[in-house]
């Protein structure tokens, strides 16, 4: 009888036959299953190799989210420079102009809750909704001149307000635990604030520039050109969103689901090797065994509901307060700089827009520095530095008003300090709160911070109307008493505000 080694060598045909003649040693599952298994394996390996605390979303989609934030900021502020004159041209007042500036915030707050019930926890639907309503709102604002109907600019701004609901989704995207690691949230929040500074700097500048150019046309002129420009920009951007934005993946499988390999084979009669070591014909070769993947759900106890502790409630209240304060102060200055400088320094909308833009541009190096080094120091330090710088700007402005020594340089310095400080402080409100609460609460934390921002904007809207009343009082004072009477404007302003 031949030796067993010789028989095993004779039966081993893997080296003698071409590989395409041999049966496959892989699973006989469908190509779709093999592709899905390969995709799962790739994602698993990538997740295993990457540090979850440093996770970042897909780059193209992240850029689209940040650019959306920039465009919304520009859309909000581009009409600030000329809205007062536009409203007066159509028969309105400066107070009505303040309503036009502030009404989008109120509409956005009303629309946000219904939209969150339709977003399915993702971002595609809200993003398309923002693009569509922004285009329509700017068109309505622009055609009000041709229609000669004052309230059409208000309706256009209200429609644009629906698009500003995406401010909340920008915040939620940059702190979404499905795609953003905990150590990346402050950095992405910093990029959001850079976009915010870009918007409130570029918007008034472009609006003032278009007003200065004029374009003597009933359709495209100094009043309507900012809206037409933004409508075209949003249309182009919507096409970019449609082709390149990738939404977040579905929720990952629960940790209670474990993938176990099970080995199955065709039912055959059991066989044993004969005395000579031969394999009986009824048996299958080892290479013909099917391997399948089966999900086995293990029983896990129900998760207990999360309850916030007293310190967490304190952090939440504090962050909401800072979120409201930052946006109240920034919005009030944005809206009232054209009013104040027009009355006290006789600035045109173009000059006022330049002042706003110059102060905003001067903050960029500091905001970029914050983005690059945000991970190296604590969020509370950023908050303390930002509020201190911003408050210093407010106190300096009060001293200037008290001594009546204001001029272009002094107003610019105060605006720079306010813009830098409160923009810097606003970077950490959501990121710090998201680190204190579970990841599954990301939607709730984003919502509460956004409504705090809305509160600041809405109360700022009331402040805008006060500022416009101040403008009316100053114009009346100047017409009655001349330039010398304007120097005593501080007392008259106090009287208007007290009313």
C-alpha positions in Angstrom: 0.0 0.0 0.0 1.4 3.4 -0.9 2.3 5.7 2.0 -0.2 8.2 3.3 2.0 11.1 2.3 2.0 9.9 -1.3 -1.8 9.6 -1.4 -2.3 13.1 0.1 0.1 14.5 -2.5 -1.7 12.8 -5.3 -5.1 14.1 -4.1 -3.8 17.7 -3.8 -4.5 19.0 -7.3 -4.3 22.7 -6.4 -0.8 23.1 -7.8 -1.4 20.9 -10.8 -4.6 22.3 -12.3 -5.2 25.9 -13.5 -6.9 28.0 -10.8 -9.9 28.8 -12.9 -10.7 25.0 -13.0 -10.8 24.8 -9.2 -13.9 25.5 -7.2 -14.0 28.9 -5.5 -13.0 28.9 -1.9 -15.0 32.1 -1.2 -18.6 32.4 -0.3 -21.2 31.5 -2.9 -23.3 34.5 -2.0 -24.5 37.0 -4.6 -22.3 39.8 -5.9 -24.4 42.3 -4.0 -23.7 40.5 -0.8 -20.0 40.4 -1.5 -19.9 44.1 -2.3 -21.8 44.9 0.9 -19.4 42.7 2.9 -16.5 44.4 1.4 -17.9 47.9 2.1 -18.6 46.9 5.7 -15.1 45.6 6.1 -13.7 48.8 4.7 -15.7 51.0 7.0 -14.9 48.8 10.0 -11.2 48.9 9.3 -11.3 52.7 8.8 -13.2 53.1 12.0 -10.8 50.9 13.9 -7.7 52.7 12.7 -9.1 56.3 13.2 -9.3 58.0 16.6 -13.0 58.6 17.1 -12.3 61.8 19.1 -10.6 63.3 16.0 -13.3 62.2 13.5 -14.3 64.7 10.8 -17.1 64.7 8.2 -16.6 64.3 4.5 -14.6 67.3 3.3 -16.8 68.4 0.4 -20.0 68.3 2.5 -18.3 70.1 5.4 -17.2 72.9 3.0 -20.8 73.1 1.7 -22.2 73.5 5.2 -19.7 76.3 6.1 -20.4 78.1 2.8 -24.1 77.8 3.5 -23.5 79.6 6.8 -21.5 82.3 5.0 -24.2 82.9 2.4 -27.0 83.1 5.0 -25.0 85.7 7.0 -24.5 87.7 3.8 -28.1 87.4 2.9 -29.1 88.6 6.4 -26.8 91.7 6.3 -26.4 92.7 2.7 -29.6 94.9 2.8 -28.6 96.6 6.1 -26.7 99.5 4.3 -29.6 100.5 2.1 -32.8 99.1 3.6 -33.6 102.4 5.4 -33.5 104.4 2.1 -35.3 101.6 0.2 -38.1 101.7 2.8 -38.3 105.5 2.6 -38.4 105.4 -1.2 -41.5 103.1 -1.0 -43.2 105.3 1.5 -42.0 103.6 4.7 -40.2 104.9 7.8 -36.9 104.1 9.5 -38.9 102.1 12.1 -40.3 100.0 9.3 -36.8 99.4 8.0 -35.8 98.1 11.4 -38.8 95.6 11.2 -37.6 94.5 7.7 -34.1 93.8 9.1 -35.3 91.9 12.1 -38.4 90.0 10.9 -36.5 87.0 9.4 -35.4 85.9 12.8 -38.9 85.7 14.1 -40.1 83.7 11.1 -37.1 81.4 11.3 -37.9 80.6 14.9 -41.5 79.8 14.0 -40.6 77.5 11.1 -37.7 75.6 12.9 -39.8 73.2 15.0 -42.0 71.9 12.1 -38.9 71.5 10.0 -37.2 69.4 12.6 -40.1 66.9 12.4 -39.5 66.4 8.7 -35.7 66.3 8.5 -35.4 62.6 9.4 -32.3 63.4 11.5 -30.4 64.4 8.3 -29.5 67.6 6.4 -30.5 67.2 2.8 -34.1 68.3 3.1 -33.4 71.4 5.2 -30.6 72.4 2.9 -32.7 72.3 -0.2 -35.5 74.1 1.7 -33.0 76.8 2.6 -31.8 77.3 -0.9 -35.3 77.5 -2.4 -36.7 79.9 0.2 -33.7 82.1 0.0 -34.0 82.5 -3.8 -37.7 83.3 -3.6 -37.3 85.7 -0.7 -34.6 87.7 -2.5 -36.6 87.9 -5.7 -39.7 89.2 -3.8 -37.5 91.8 -2.0 -36.1 93.0 -5.4 -39.4 93.2 -7.4 -40.9 95.4 -4.7 -39.3 98.4 -6.4 -41.0 97.7 -9.7 -44.3 96.9 -8.0 -43.9 100.0 -5.9 -45.4 98.1 -2.9 -43.8 98.7 0.5 -45.0 95.5 2.1 -43.5 93.3 -0.5 -40.0 93.9 0.9 -41.3 92.7 4.2 -42.9 89.6 2.7 -39.6 88.9 0.8 -37.6 89.1 4.1 -40.2 86.8 5.8 -39.7 84.2 3.1 -35.9 84.6 3.4 -36.4 84.0 7.1 -37.5 80.4 6.4 -34.1 79.8 4.9 -32.4 81.0 8.1 -33.7 77.8 9.8 -30.5 76.2 8.5 -28.4 78.1 11.0 -29.4 75.5 13.5 -28.5 72.7 11.2 -25.0 74.2 10.6 -24.5 74.1 14.4 -25.9 70.5 14.6 -23.7 69.3 11.7 -20.5 70.6 13.3 -21.3 68.8 16.6 -23.0 65.6 15.2 -21.4 62.6 17.0 -22.0 60.5 14.0 -19.5 62.4 12.0 -17.6 64.7 14.3 -15.3 63.7 17.1 -15.5 65.4 20.5 -12.1 67.1 20.0 -13.0 68.5 16.6 -16.2 70.3 17.7 -14.6 73.6 18.9 -12.5 73.7 15.8 -15.5 73.4 13.5 -17.4 75.9 15.6 -14.5 78.2 15.0 -14.8 77.8 11.3 -18.5 78.6 11.6 -17.6 81.9 13.3 -15.1 82.6 10.6 -17.9 82.2 8.1 -20.1 84.4 10.3 -17.5 87.1 10.4 -17.1 86.8 6.6 -20.9 87.2 6.2 -21.4 90.3 8.4 -18.3 91.9 6.9 -18.8 91.2 3.3 -22.6 91.7 3.3 -22.8 95.4 4.3 -19.7 96.2 2.1 -21.2 94.6 -1.0 -24.6 96.2 -0.3 -23.1 99.6 0.2 -21.0 99.2 -2.9 -23.9 98.2 -5.1 -25.9 101.2 -3.7 -23.0 103.5 -4.6 -22.8 102.2 -8.1 -26.5 102.7 -8.5 -27.5 101.0 -11.8 -30.2 103.5 -12.8 -32.8 100.9 -13.8 -36.2 100.1 -12.5 -35.3 96.4 -12.1 -31.6 96.4 -11.2 -30.6 99.5 -9.2 -28.9 100.4 -5.9 -31.9 99.2 -3.8 -32.6 95.9 -5.6 -29.2 94.8 -6.9 -28.1 93.2 -3.6 -31.2 91.0 -3.6 -30.8 90.1 -7.3 -27.1 89.2 -6.8 -27.9 86.9 -3.8 -30.7 85.2 -5.7 -28.2 84.3 -8.5 -25.6 83.2 -6.0 -28.1 81.0 -4.2 -29.3 79.4 -7.5 -25.7 78.4 -8.5 -25.0 77.2 -5.0 -28.2 75.1 -5.0 -26.8 73.2 -8.1 -23.6 72.6 -6.2 -25.5 71.2 -3.3 -27.5 68.9 -5.5 -24.5 67.3 -7.1 -21.9 67.2 -4.3 -23.5 67.2 -0.9 -23.4 63.8 0.9 -25.7 63.4 3.8 -24.6 61.8 7.1 -24.9 57.9 7.1 -27.7 56.1 8.8 -27.3 55.2 12.4 -24.6 52.5 12.9 -25.8 49.1 14.0 -26.4 48.6 17.6 -23.6 47.3 19.7 -25.9 44.4 20.7 -25.7 43.0 17.1 -22.7 40.7 16.8 -21.7 39.2 13.4 -20.8 35.6 13.8 -19.6 33.3 10.9 -21.6 30.1 10.5 -20.4 27.2 8.4 -23.1 25.4 6.4 -22.8 22.7 3.8 -25.2 20.7 1.6 -26.9 17.8 3.3 -24.9 14.7 2.4 -24.6 11.3 3.9 -21.8 11.1 6.5 -18.7 9.5 5.2 -15.4 8.4 6.7 -12.2 7.7 5.0 -11.7 4.1 4.2 -8.9 1.9 5.5 -6.8 3.1 2.6 -7.4 6.8 3.3 -9.8 7.2 0.2 -12.6 9.7 0.5 -16.0 8.3 -0.4 -17.8 9.8 -3.3 -20.7 11.2 -1.2 -18.5 13.7 0.7 -17.7 17.3 -0.3 -14.3 18.8 -0.7 -13.3 21.3 1.9 -13.2 24.0 -0.8 -16.9 23.6 -1.5 -18.0 24.7 2.0 -20.3 27.8 2.1 -19.5 30.5 4.6 -22.3 32.9 5.5 -22.6 35.8 7.9 -25.4 35.8 10.4 -26.4 38.7 12.7 -27.1 37.5 16.2 -28.9 40.0 18.5 -27.9 39.6 22.1 -30.3 40.5 24.8 -29.4 43.7 26.5 -31.1 45.4 29.4 -33.2 48.5 28.4 -31.2 51.7 28.6 -32.1 54.0 31.5 -33.3 57.5 30.5 -30.6 60.2 30.9 -31.4 62.8 33.6 -29.4 66.1 33.7 -27.7 66.9 36.9 -27.7 70.3 38.6 -24.2 71.3 37.2 -25.3 70.3 33.7 -28.4 72.5 34.1 -26.1 75.3 35.2 -23.9 74.9 32.1 -26.9 74.8 29.8 -28.3 78.0 31.3 -25.0 79.7 31.1 -24.3 78.8 27.5 -27.9 79.9 26.5 -27.3 83.2 28.2 -24.0 83.8 26.3 -25.5 82.7 23.0 -28.3 85.2 23.4 -25.9 88.0 24.6 -23.4 87.5 21.8 -26.0 87.7 19.0 -27.9 90.5 20.7 -24.8 92.7 20.8 -23.5 91.9 17.4 -26.8 92.3 15.7 -27.5 95.6 17.5 -24.2 97.1 16.3 -24.6 95.8 12.8 -28.0 97.4 12.4 -27.3 100.6 14.3 -23.9 101.6 12.8 -25.5 102.9 9.6 -28.1 104.7 11.7 -25.6 106.2 14.1 -22.9 107.1 11.6 -25.5 108.5 9.2 -26.9 110.9 11.8 -23.7 111.8 13.8 -21.0 111.6 11.1 -23.1 112.0 8.0 -22.0 108.7 6.5 -23.6 107.4 3.4 -24.7 103.7 3.3 -21.5 102.9 1.4 -19.3 104.6 4.0 -21.2 102.8 6.8 -20.8 99.5 5.0 -17.1 100.1 4.7 -16.8 100.7 8.4 -18.6 97.5 9.2 -16.5 95.5 6.8 -13.2 97.0 7.9 -13.9 96.1 11.5 -15.0 92.6 10.6 -11.9 92.0 8.4 -9.6 93.1 11.2 -10.9 90.3 13.3 -10.0 87.6 10.8 -6.4 86.9 11.9 -7.5 86.4 15.5 -10.4 84.1 14.5 -8.1 82.0 12.2 -5.7 81.8 15.1 -8.5 80.5 17.3 -9.4 77.8 14.7 -5.8 76.6 14.5 -5.2 76.4 18.3 -8.7 75.8 19.7 -7.8 72.3 20.8 -4.8 73.5 22.9 -6.8 75.4 25.5 -10.1 75.1 27.2 -13.4 76.4 26.0 -14.0 78.4 29.1 -10.8 80.3 28.5 -12.0 81.2 25.0 -15.3 82.3 26.5 -13.7 84.5 29.2 -11.3 86.2 26.7 -14.0 86.9 24.2 -16.5 88.4 26.6 -13.8 90.5 28.2 -12.7 92.0 24.9 -16.2 92.6 23.7 -17.2 94.2 27.0 -14.1 96.5 26.8 -15.4 97.7 23.5 -18.8 98.5 24.9 -17.4 100.5 27.8 -15.0 102.5 25.5 -18.0 103.4 23.3 -20.0 104.5 26.4 -17.0 106.7 27.5 -16.8 108.2 23.9 -20.5 109.0 23.9 -20.3 110.6 27.4 -17.4 112.8 26.4 -18.8 113.4 22.9 -15.4 112.8 21.3 -16.5 110.2 18.7 -15.0 110.1 15.2 -14.4 107.5 12.5 -11.3 106.0 14.3 -12.9 105.8 17.7 -16.1 104.1 16.4 -14.0 101.7 14.3 -11.9 100.6 17.3 -15.0 100.0 19.4 -16.7 98.0 16.7 -13.5 96.0 16.1 -13.4 95.0 19.8 -17.1 94.2 20.0 -17.0 92.1 16.8 -13.8 90.2 17.9 -14.9 89.6 21.4 -18.4 88.4 20.9 -17.6 86.4 17.8 -14.9 84.6 19.7 -17.2 84.0 22.6 -19.9 82.5 20.4 -17.6 79.8 19.1 -17.8 77.7 22.3 -21.5 77.9 23.3 -22.6 74.8 21.5 -19.3 72.9 21.5 -18.9 73.3 25.2 -22.5 72.2 25.9 -22.3 69.2 23.5 -19.3 68.0 25.6 -21.4 68.1 28.8 -24.4 66.1 27.4 -24.7 62.7 25.6 -24.3 62.6 21.9 -27.9 61.5 21.4 -28.9 64.9 22.7 -27.1 66.8 19.9 -30.4 67.8 18.3 -31.7 69.2 21.5 -28.6 71.1 22.4 -28.4 72.6 18.9 -32.0 73.6 19.1 -31.7 75.3 22.5 -28.6 77.2 21.5 -30.3 78.3 18.2 -33.3 79.6 20.0 -31.1 81.5 22.4 -29.5 83.1 19.3 -33.0 83.8 18.0 -33.9 85.4 21.4 -30.9 87.7 21.0 -31.8 88.5 17.4 -35.5 89.2 18.2 -34.7 91.5 21.1 -32.1 93.1 18.9 -34.9 93.6 16.3 -36.7 95.7 19.0 -33.4 97.5 19.6 -33.2 98.2 15.8 -36.6 99.9 16.0 -35.3 102.0 18.9 -32.3 102.9 16.9 -34.4 104.0 14.0 -36.5 106.2 16.4 -33.2 107.7 17.6 -32.4 108.4 14.0 -35.7 110.2 13.5 -35.0 112.3 16.7 -31.5 113.2 15.5 -32.7 114.2 12.1 -35.4 116.4 13.6 -32.8 117.9 16.0 -30.4 118.6 13.2 -33.1 120.3 11.1 -34.2 122.5 13.9 -30.9 123.5 15.6 -28.2 122.7 13.0 -24.9 121.0 13.7 -24.5 122.6 17.1 -27.7 121.0 18.2 -26.5 117.6 17.0 -23.7 117.8 19.5 -26.2 117.6 22.3 -27.8 114.5 20.9 -26.9 112.3 23.9 -29.7 113.7 26.1 -32.3 113.4 23.3 -31.2 109.8 22.7 -31.7 109.0 26.3 -35.2 110.5 26.2 -36.1 108.4 23.2 -34.9 105.2 24.8 -36.7 106.0 28.0 -39.9 106.3 26.1 
